[in-house]
Amino acid sequence: MRSISVGSSTPQFWAPIGACPRTFRSSACFRRSRPRFLRKKRGTWRRPEGPMAPSEYTNPETIPRRGDPHPRALRSRMDRPPPKWFDPEAILPISRSSTEVFKTGAWESRRPQFAEKLSPCRSGCPVGNDIPNALYKASLGDFDAALGLFLQENPLPGVCGRVCRNSCQTDCNREKWDGAVQVRSLERSAADMGTAEPELLSEVGKGQSVAVIGSGPAGMSAAYHLARMGHPVTVFEAEKELGGVLRTAIPRYRLPQEALEKDLARIVPLFREIRTGLAVTGSLLKDLLSGFKAVFLAVGAAESRALEIPGSGCRGVQSGIDFLKQIRRSRPPEVKGKWIVVGGGDVALDAAVTARLLGAEPVEVVCLEQEIDMPASASMQKEARNAGIRFHFGCGVLRFLEKGGRVAGVAVSRCKSCRITKGEIRPDLDGSESHEHPADHVIVAIGETVRLGALADGFAGIPGKGRVAVDSETLATAVPGLYAGGDAVTGSGSVAEAIGAGKRAALQIHLSLNPSAYDRTLSDVLLAEGPGFSIDAFFHARAGWNPRKVIRFDDLNPFFTESRPPVPVPHRSFPASDGEEVPSFSRESSLIAAARCLFCGTCIGCKRCELFCPDMSLTPNSGRIGFIPRDDYCKGCGTCAAVCPGAVMELGESR
């Protein structure tokens, strides 16, 4: 309440602004002299009739109330000090001491809680990346810290930043507002601009050597995390260079050689030994099982499934994997004529776009699925359309057309239904009606299969062809000490899924070798319902973090966030064959794109809860980010929960 001085003599007296003259009854405001317009009547004083002058209306010295005693009777009181409540220091709403004397916490019926939760992007990430915290660091321009956060869960951020299927962006809460946050591009920016190094998780695994067979995404992930847990790791690779399918079967326009080499150079120093150009046989596997504490099998699914129909053996018919491997190893002569690709997955579209880049015209894709059900990612479908590739959805190939021992086209028919038998699709084609499509070359990419070959010799529990059977929890095979994961177990999948499987196998191997070292299990750090999990949270528990509670858009408070569309991403023009599919973000674009993140369920230290708390009852959480309420002063009004943009602060149950 503001106040003004209304007395001109000493001592001065005070009255509230806006006090009504007819209700102002303080006799202490009268001067000793008699007001000029007062008239005595029956022992009282009254105001004469008629309007008052403005100066008289605002001066309390001239505004008595009818019935007030004569000021002459107050002369002895005028010499007394004014009442204490007339002291301006007493009536101004300013505290001279701390408000801690008021224990407003006694009013509390519900107590707010600081509880970080799970963002939907992280819940949908097969690798389990800590996306909100990494993007917050990127929004500040600290790409070293952002890369370090990605490396906590993912050994290959530069690879995933280019070939991941974007499941995190599909689940992004901002997609419901003005467009999803471009997580994949930002992971790529962190890998390209950051200079962080991997951090060790534990030394418990020292002296417990582990062998990893295969250096694809699953093998590299398992070897990386096993080494971080202290295990001496030896990697075996049949090819001359590390990388597996990442090096041999993904086109350069999607994954440049330099990006793969940069990721590998960051993690290879963690391994004890790398042995390339060595195909593991059954006898060698027996030696490994006796010489190592555990062996992880990550050979992948690198053999194309054959299409067993008439004409499949004629010249000009090639598998998708073989075609892509040929392109990666040596650039073939210019491709001409019409090409048809059979299949609807990532390998099929990679082969189709690659053929288009090399000069094929036109290129058509025949797939069993309808457009909405295609197994290929949405970004790859968009890239194929940008390349001018035509699709025939819901169709299957009845036979290859042959002319002089060479393929001349395909006969296709409508697919009535599909059934899956032992992991393989069995289409039911309508043979009564077919259409012929001429072609100079046909690529078959209907999926990949696992072929262990000589590696399975002498092991009854390992099939020579087909997927390897494992325990769904521990990933252990029927052979003691042998574990398996990735495409060798699940069949052909995404790179991110293989990396997640390798990380799961690494932790399970570590726990099986050290059963009494921890009081936690993998299920304690599952993200939502899984299968993704946080290996960093297993070793560095976060107090107050609930990895099962997923924040949805309706839980957020977007009041403090302005609408900002995604950063435009230029695509490469066709048929130019040089450069990447999508250019990298500049530093400025990365800052803008990262700042769009809503940081769902994650405290970034905005301090809005502390600023808006009416009782100043929030205190910093010692040792980490965030605030916690003080019981003596928090009355449970819920203001902090209402203004928290990321739904971190919440009201607990009534007490």
C-alpha positions in Angstrom: 0.0 0.0 0.0 1.4 3.4 -1.0 1.1 6.3 1.5 1.4 10.2 1.4 2.2 12.8 4.0 -0.8 14.9 5.0 0.6 17.0 7.8 2.6 20.2 7.3 3.7 20.7 10.9 6.0 18.6 12.9 5.5 15.8 13.5 4.1 14.8 10.0 1.2 12.4 9.9 0.4 9.8 7.2 -2.7 8.5 5.6 -3.4 6.1 2.7 -3.9 7.4 -0.8 -7.5 7.4 -1.9 -8.9 7.6 1.7 -12.5 8.9 1.5 -12.8 12.4 3.1 -16.2 11.5 4.7 -14.7 8.5 6.4 -11.4 10.0 7.5 -11.9 10.4 11.3 -8.5 10.9 12.7 -8.7 13.9 14.9 -4.9 14.0 15.1 -4.9 15.5 11.6 -6.5 18.8 12.8 -4.3 21.8 13.1 -4.4 23.8 16.4 -6.0 26.7 14.5 -9.7 26.7 13.8 -10.7 25.9 10.2 -12.1 28.9 8.3 -15.4 27.4 7.3 -16.4 25.6 10.4 -19.4 26.7 12.4 -20.3 25.7 15.9 -23.6 24.0 16.4 -24.8 22.1 19.5 -21.2 21.4 20.6 -20.2 19.7 17.3 -18.6 20.9 14.1 -20.1 20.5 10.7 -19.1 21.3 7.1 -21.1 24.1 5.5 -23.4 23.3 2.6 -22.2 23.6 -1.0 -19.2 22.1 -2.8 -15.7 22.2 -1.4 -12.7 23.6 -3.2 -10.4 21.0 -4.6 -7.6 22.0 -2.2 -10.0 21.7 0.7 -11.2 18.3 -0.5 -7.8 16.8 -0.6 -6.4 18.3 2.7 -7.4 16.2 5.7 -6.7 19.3 8.0 -9.9 20.9 6.7 -12.1 17.8 6.4 -13.6 16.9 9.8 -16.5 14.4 10.1 -19.8 15.4 11.5 -19.8 14.6 15.2 -16.1 14.9 15.8 -15.1 16.6 19.1 -13.9 20.2 19.1 -10.2 20.4 18.4 -9.8 22.6 21.5 -10.4 19.4 23.6 -7.5 17.8 21.8 -4.9 20.3 22.5 -3.3 18.2 25.2 -3.3 15.2 22.9 -1.7 17.0 20.0 1.6 17.2 22.0 1.7 13.4 22.2 3.7 11.3 19.7 1.6 10.0 16.8 0.3 6.4 16.9 2.7 3.8 15.8 0.5 2.8 12.9 1.0 6.3 11.5 4.7 5.5 11.1 5.3 5.1 7.3 7.9 2.4 8.0 5.2 0.5 9.8 2.5 0.6 7.2 4.6 0.2 4.0 4.6 -3.5 2.8 8.3 -3.9 3.1 9.8 -6.4 5.6 12.7 -5.2 7.7 13.4 -8.8 8.6 13.2 -12.3 7.0 9.8 -13.8 6.2 11.1 -17.1 7.5 9.3 -16.3 10.7 6.0 -17.2 8.9 5.9 -21.0 8.6 3.4 -21.2 5.8 4.2 -24.8 5.2 1.7 -25.7 7.9 -1.1 -24.9 5.4 0.2 -27.5 3.0 -2.2 -30.2 1.8 -0.3 -31.3 -1.3 3.5 -31.2 -1.7 5.1 -30.4 -5.0 7.8 -32.9 -6.2 10.8 -32.4 -8.4 10.6 -35.5 -10.7 12.3 -35.7 -14.0 10.6 -38.0 -16.5 11.1 -39.6 -19.9 10.7 -37.7 -23.2 8.8 -39.5 -26.0 11.8 -39.1 -28.3 14.0 -41.0 -25.9 11.3 -43.6 -25.3 11.1 -44.2 -29.1 14.9 -44.3 -29.6 16.2 -48.0 -29.9 19.6 -46.8 -28.8 18.3 -44.9 -25.7 20.0 -41.6 -26.4 19.6 -38.9 -23.8 18.2 -36.6 -26.4 16.8 -33.7 -24.3 20.0 -33.1 -22.4 22.1 -33.4 -25.5 20.0 -31.0 -27.4 20.1 -28.5 -24.5 23.9 -28.5 -24.7 23.7 -28.1 -28.4 21.4 -25.1 -28.1 24.0 -23.4 -25.9 26.7 -24.1 -28.6 28.5 -26.7 -26.4 28.7 -29.5 -29.1 31.5 -31.2 -27.1 29.1 -31.8 -24.2 26.3 -32.8 -26.6 28.6 -35.4 -28.2 29.6 -36.6 -24.8 26.0 -37.2 -23.9 25.4 -39.1 -27.1 28.5 -41.2 -26.5 27.1 -42.4 -23.2 24.7 -44.6 -25.0 25.8 -44.7 -28.7 29.3 -45.5 -30.0 28.4 -44.4 -33.6 26.6 -41.0 -33.4 27.9 -39.9 -36.8 26.5 -43.0 -38.4 23.1 -42.8 -36.7 23.0 -39.1 -37.5 22.9 -40.1 -41.2 21.1 -43.5 -41.5 18.8 -43.7 -38.5 15.1 -44.2 -39.3 14.0 -41.1 -37.2 11.7 -43.0 -34.8 12.5 -40.2 -32.2 11.2 -37.5 -34.6 8.0 -39.5 -35.2 7.3 -39.5 -31.5 8.4 -35.9 -30.9 5.8 -33.8 -28.9 6.5 -30.8 -31.0 5.2 -32.7 -34.1 1.7 -31.9 -32.7 2.4 -28.2 -32.8 4.7 -26.8 -35.5 6.8 -29.7 -36.6 9.1 -32.3 -35.0 12.6 -31.4 -33.7 15.3 -32.5 -36.2 17.0 -34.9 -33.8 18.9 -36.9 -36.4 20.5 -33.9 -38.0 21.5 -32.5 -34.6 23.1 -35.8 -33.6 25.0 -35.5 -36.8 26.0 -32.0 -36.0 27.3 -33.0 -32.5 29.4 -35.8 -34.1 30.8 -33.5 -36.8 31.5 -30.5 -34.5 32.1 -32.1 -31.1 35.4 -33.5 -29.8 34.4 -35.5 -26.8 35.9 -38.9 -25.9 34.2 -42.0 -24.4 34.1 -42.2 -20.6 34.6 -45.5 -18.7 31.7 -46.8 -16.7 33.4 -49.3 -14.4 36.5 -51.3 -13.7 34.7 -54.4 -12.5 35.3 -56.2 -15.8 39.1 -56.1 -15.6 40.6 -59.4 -16.3 37.4 -60.8 -17.8 38.2 -60.9 -21.5 35.4 -61.1 -24.1 35.5 -61.9 -27.8 33.2 -60.2 -30.3 32.7 -61.8 -33.7 31.6 -59.3 -36.3 32.2 -55.5 -36.5 28.9 -54.3 -37.7 26.7 -52.0 -35.7 25.8 -54.7 -33.1 29.3 -55.9 -32.8 30.8 -52.5 -32.4 28.2 -51.5 -29.9 28.8 -54.6 -27.7 32.6 -54.2 -27.9 32.4 -50.5 -27.1 30.3 -50.9 -23.9 32.1 -54.0 -22.8 35.4 -52.0 -23.0 33.8 -49.1 -21.0 33.0 -51.6 -18.3 36.6 -52.7 -18.0 36.6 -55.8 -20.1 39.6 -56.5 -22.4 37.8 -56.9 -25.8 39.1 -58.7 -29.0 37.1 -58.1 -32.2 37.1 -60.6 -35.1 36.1 -59.5 -38.6 36.0 -61.6 -41.8 36.5 -58.5 -44.1 39.7 -56.6 -44.3 38.3 -53.5 -42.6 35.9 -52.9 -39.7 32.4 -51.7 -40.2 30.4 -54.7 -41.5 27.3 -53.7 -43.4 28.0 -50.0 -42.6 31.1 -50.2 -44.9 29.9 -52.7 -47.5 26.2 -52.2 -48.1 25.2 -48.6 -47.3 25.7 -46.2 -50.3 28.2 -43.4 -49.9 25.5 -40.8 -50.6 23.9 -41.8 -47.3 27.0 -42.7 -45.3 30.3 -41.2 -46.5 33.4 -43.1 -45.8 34.8 -40.2 -43.7 31.9 -40.2 -41.3 32.3 -44.0 -40.6 36.0 -43.7 -40.2 35.6 -40.8 -37.7 33.3 -42.8 -35.5 35.5 -45.9 -35.6 38.7 -43.9 -34.8 37.0 -42.7 -31.6 36.2 -46.1 -30.2 38.9 -48.5 -31.6 41.5 -47.4 -29.0 39.3 -48.9 -26.3 39.8 -52.5 -27.7 42.6 -54.8 -26.7 43.0 -56.3 -30.1 41.4 -56.3 -33.6 41.8 -59.2 -36.0 40.4 -58.5 -39.5 40.4 -60.8 -42.6 39.7 -63.8 -40.3 36.6 -65.8 -40.9 35.6 -67.7 -37.7 35.0 -71.4 -38.2 33.5 -73.9 -35.8 36.9 -75.1 -34.6 38.1 -71.5 -34.0 34.8 -70.8 -32.1 35.6 -73.6 -29.7 39.0 -72.2 -29.0 37.5 -68.8 -28.4 34.9 -70.2 -25.9 37.7 -71.9 -24.0 40.1 -68.9 -24.1 37.6 -66.1 -23.3 35.1 -65.6 -20.5 32.4 -64.9 -23.0 31.9 -64.7 -26.8 29.4 -62.4 -28.5 28.1 -63.4 -32.0 27.2 -60.5 -34.2 27.6 -61.7 -37.7 24.5 -59.8 -39.0 22.2 -60.8 -41.8 24.3 -60.0 -44.9 22.9 -62.5 -47.4 20.0 -61.6 -49.7 17.0 -63.8 -49.6 16.4 -65.4 -53.1 13.2 -65.1 -55.0 12.5 -68.6 -56.1 10.3 -68.1 -59.2 10.8 -69.0 -62.9 13.6 -67.2 -64.6 15.5 -66.2 -61.4 18.7 -67.6 -62.8 19.0 -65.6 -66.0 21.6 -62.9 -66.5 20.7 -59.4 -65.4 19.0 -60.5 -62.1 21.1 -59.4 -59.1 20.5 -59.3 -55.3 20.3 -55.9 -53.6 23.2 -56.6 -51.2 25.5 -57.8 -54.0 24.7 -54.7 -56.1 25.4 -52.3 -53.2 28.6 -54.2 -52.2 29.8 -53.9 -55.8 29.2 -50.2 -55.9 31.0 -49.6 -52.6 34.1 -51.6 -53.6 34.6 -50.2 -57.1 32.7 -47.7 -59.2 31.0 -49.7 -62.0 30.7 -48.4 -65.6 27.8 -46.1 -66.4 24.4 -47.8 -65.9 21.8 -47.4 -68.6 18.4 -48.6 -69.5 15.3 -49.4 -67.4 15.8 -51.0 -64.0 13.2 -52.7 -61.8 13.8 -53.2 -58.0 11.7 -55.9 -56.2 11.2 -55.1 -52.5 10.1 -52.3 -50.2 12.8 -52.1 -47.5 15.8 -49.9 -47.0 18.1 -52.1 -49.1 15.6 -52.0 -52.0 15.3 -48.2 -52.0 19.1 -47.8 -51.5 19.6 -49.9 -54.6 16.9 -48.0 -56.6 18.4 -44.6 -55.7 21.9 -45.8 -56.4 20.9 -47.1 -59.8 19.2 -43.8 -60.6 22.4 -41.9 -59.5 24.5 -44.0 -61.9 22.3 -43.2 -64.9 19.5 -45.7 -65.0 16.3 -44.3 -66.5 13.6 -45.1 -65.6 13.8 -46.9 -62.2 10.7 -48.6 -60.8 10.0 -50.4 -57.5 7.6 -53.3 -57.1 6.6 -54.1 -53.5 4.0 -56.3 -51.8 3.0 -53.7 -49.3 0.8 -50.7 -49.8 2.4 -47.3 -49.4 1.5 -46.8 -45.8 2.9 -50.3 -44.9 6.2 -50.0 -46.6 9.1 -51.2 -44.3 11.4 -48.5 -45.6 11.7 -45.3 -43.6 9.6 -42.3 -44.6 12.8 -40.3 -45.3 14.0 -42.9 -47.7 10.7 -43.0 -49.5 10.9 -39.2 -49.8 14.4 -39.4 -51.2 13.3 -42.1 -53.8 10.5 -39.9 -55.0 12.8 -36.9 -55.3 14.9 -39.1 -57.5 12.0 -39.7 -59.8 11.5 -43.4 -58.9 8.0 -44.9 -59.7 6.3 -47.3 -57.2 4.0 -50.2 -57.9 2.3 -50.9 -54.5 0.5 -54.1 -53.5 2.1 -56.1 -56.3 4.3 -59.3 -56.4 6.4 -60.8 -59.1 5.1 -64.0 -60.7 8.0 -64.7 -63.0 11.0 -63.1 -64.8 10.7 -62.5 -68.5 13.6 -63.9 -70.4 15.1 -63.3 -73.8 18.2 -65.1 -75.0 19.2 -66.1 -71.5 19.0 -62.5 -70.2 16.2 -60.9 -68.2 13.8 -58.9 -70.3 11.3 -57.8 -67.6 8.9 -59.1 -64.9 5.3 -60.3 -64.8 3.6 -58.8 -61.8 0.2 -59.6 -60.2 -1.9 -58.1 -57.4 -1.1 -59.3 -53.9 -4.2 -60.5 -52.2 -2.7 -61.2 -48.8 0.6 -62.0 -47.0 1.4 -64.5 -44.3 4.6 -64.7 -42.3 6.1 -68.2 -41.8 9.3 -68.6 -39.8 10.2 -65.0 -40.3 9.7 -65.0 -44.1 6.8 -63.4 -46.0 4.7 -65.7 -48.1 2.5 -63.7 -50.5 -0.7 -64.9 -52.0 -0.7 -63.5 -55.5 -3.7 -63.3 -57.9 -2.4 -65.3 -60.8 -5.5 -64.9 -62.9 -4.4 -61.5 -64.0 -0.8 -60.2 -64.5 1.0 -57.3 -66.2 4.3 -57.4 -67.9 6.9 -54.7 -67.2 10.0 -54.7 -69.5 13.4 -54.1 -67.9 17.1 -54.3 -68.8 18.1 -55.1 -65.2 16.2 -56.5 -62.1 17.4 -56.2 -58.5 15.9 -58.5 -55.9 15.9 -57.0 -52.4 13.1 -58.9 -50.5 15.1 -59.2 -47.2 18.2 -60.6 -45.8 18.9 -63.9 -44.1 21.6 -65.2 -41.7 24.1 -67.7 -42.9 26.7 -68.9 -40.4 28.1 -71.6 -42.6 31.3 -73.1 -41.2 30.9 -71.2 -38.0 28.1 -73.5 -36.9 30.1 -76.7 -37.5 30.1 -78.9 -34.5 27.4 -76.8 -32.6 24.0 -78.5 -32.3 22.5 -75.3 -30.8 23.5 -73.1 -33.7 21.8 -73.4 -37.1 23.9 -73.2 -40.3 21.2 -71.0 -41.9 18.5 -68.8 -40.3 18.3 -66.9 -37.1 20.1 -67.8 -33.9 17.9 -68.7 -31.0 18.7 -66.9 -27.8 17.1 -66.2 -24.4 15.0 -63.0 -24.7 16.4 -61.5 -21.5 20.0 -62.5 -21.4 20.7 -63.1 -25.1 22.5 -66.3 -24.2 22.4 -69.2 -26.7 22.2 -72.9 -26.0 26.0 -73.0 -26.0 27.5 -72.0 -22.6 29.4 -68.7 -22.7 28.1 -67.8 -26.2 25.8 -64.9 -26.7 24.2 -63.5 -29.9 22.4 -60.3 -30.9 21.5 -57.9 -33.7 20.3 -59.1 -37.1 21.7 -62.6 -36.5 18.9 -63.0 -33.9 16.1 -60.7 -35.1 16.6 -60.8 -38.8 17.2 -57.7 -41.0 16.5 -54.6 -39.0 17.7 -51.0 -38.6 21.2 -49.8 -37.7 19.8 -48.2 -34.5 18.1 -51.4 -33.4 21.3 -53.4 -33.9 23.3 -50.8 -31.8 20.7 -51.2 -29.1 20.9 -55.0 -29.2 24.7 -54.8 -28.9 24.4 -52.6 -25.9 21.9 -54.9 -24.2 24.2 -57.9 -24.8 27.2 -56.1 -23.4 25.4 -55.3 -20.1 24.0 -58.8 -19.8 27.4 -60.4 -20.4 28.9 -58.1 -17.7 26.1 -59.0 -15.2 26.5 -62.7 -15.9 30.2 -62.5 -15.2 29.7 -60.4 -12.1 26.4 -61.6 -10.6 26.9 -60.1 -7.1 28.5 -56.8 -8.0 25.3 -54.8 -8.4 22.0 -54.5 -6.7 20.2 -53.5 -9.9 19.2 -55.2 -13.1 18.6 -54.1 -16.6 14.9 -53.9 -16.1 15.5 -51.1 -13.5 16.7 -48.8 -16.3 14.3 -49.7 -19.0 13.0 -46.7 -20.9 9.2 -46.9 -20.7 8.3 -50.5 -21.6 11.6 -51.1 -23.5 13.4 -52.5 -25.3 15.5 -49.4 -25.0 17.4 -48.7 -21.8 20.0 -46.4 -20.4 23.4 -48.0 -19.6 24.6 -44.7 -18.2 21.7 -44.7 -15.7 22.6 -48.2 -14.6 26.0 -47.0 -13.4 25.1 -43.4 -12.5 21.7 -43.5 -11.0 19.7 -40.2 -11.3 17.8 -39.4 -8.1 14.2 -38.5 -8.8 14.2 -39.6 -12.4 11.3 -41.8 -13.4 12.2 -43.6 -16.7 8.8 -45.3 -17.0 6.7 -42.1 -17.1 6.5 -40.7 -20.6 5.6 -37.0 -21.0 3.0 -36.3 -23.6 2.1 -33.0 -25.3 -0.9 -32.4 -23.0 1.4 -32.6 -20.0 3.5 -29.6 -21.1 3.1 -25.9 -20.6 3.9 -24.2 -23.9 3.1 -20.8 -22.6 6.7 -19.8 -22.5 7.5 -21.2 -26.0 7.0 -19.4 -29.2 6.0 -21.2 -32.4 9.1 -21.8 -34.6 9.0 -24.0 -37.7 11.8 -26.5 -38.4 15.0 -25.4 -40.1 14.7 -25.9 -43.9 16.8 -28.8 -45.1 18.0 -28.6 -48.7 18.1 -31.9 -50.6 20.6 -32.8 -53.2 19.5 -32.4 -56.8 19.4 -35.4 -59.1 21.1 -37.0 -61.1 24.2 -35.5 -59.4 26.0 -38.3 -57.7 28.5 -36.4 -55.6 27.9 -35.4 -52.0 25.6 -36.6 -49.3 21.9 -37.2 -49.5 21.2 -34.3 -47.1 23.8 -31.6 -46.3 24.9 -31.1 -42.7 23.5 -28.2 -40.7 25.7 -25.2 -40.2 26.6 -24.1 -36.7 23.9 -21.4 -36.8 21.2 -23.7 -38.1 22.1 -26.3 -35.4 21.7 -23.7 -32.6 18.3 -22.7 -34.0 17.1 -26.3 -34.5 18.3 -27.4 -31.0 16.6 -24.5 -29.3 13.2 -25.7 -30.7 13.4 -28.7 -28.3 10.8 -28.6 -25.5 13.1 -30.6 -23.2 10.1 -32.8 -22.1 10.4 -34.1 -18.6 13.9 -32.7 -18.3 15.0 -29.8 -16.0 17.3 -27.3 -17.8 17.6 -24.9 -14.9 15.2 -22.2 -16.3 14.3 -21.3 -12.6 10.7 -20.3 -13.5 9.5 -22.4 -10.5 11.7 -20.4 -8.2 10.8 -17.1 -9.7 7.0 -17.6 -9.5 6.9 -19.3 -6.1 4.9 -16.8 -3.8 6.6 -18.1 -0.6 10.1 -18.4 -2.0 10.1 -21.9 -0.6 12.1 -23.6 -3.4 15.8 -24.2 -2.7 18.5 -25.5 -5.2 18.9 -29.2 -5.2 22.5 -29.7 -3.9 24.8 -31.5 -6.2 22.6 -31.4 -9.3 20.2 -29.3 -11.3 16.7 -28.5 -10.1 14.9 -27.3 -7.0 13.2 -29.0 -4.1 10.5 -27.4 -1.8 11.1 -26.6 1.9 8.4 -28.2 4.0 8.3 -25.3 6.5 7.3 -22.8 3.9 5.7 -24.6 0.9 1.9 -24.4 1.3 1.3 -26.6 -1.8 -0.3 -23.9 -4.0 1.0 -25.7 -7.2 2.3 -22.5 -8.9 5.7 -24.2 -9.5 4.0 -27.1 -11.2 1.8 -24.8 -13.3 4.7 -22.8 -14.7 7.2 -25.6 -15.3 7.5 -25.8 -19.1 8.8 -29.4 -19.1 6.4 -31.0 -16.6 9.2 -31.7 -14.2 7.6 -30.1 -11.1 4.3 -31.9 -10.1 1.9 -31.9 -7.2 2.0 -35.1 -5.1 -0.8 -36.8 -3.4 -2.9 -35.1 -0.7 -1.6 -35.8 2.8 
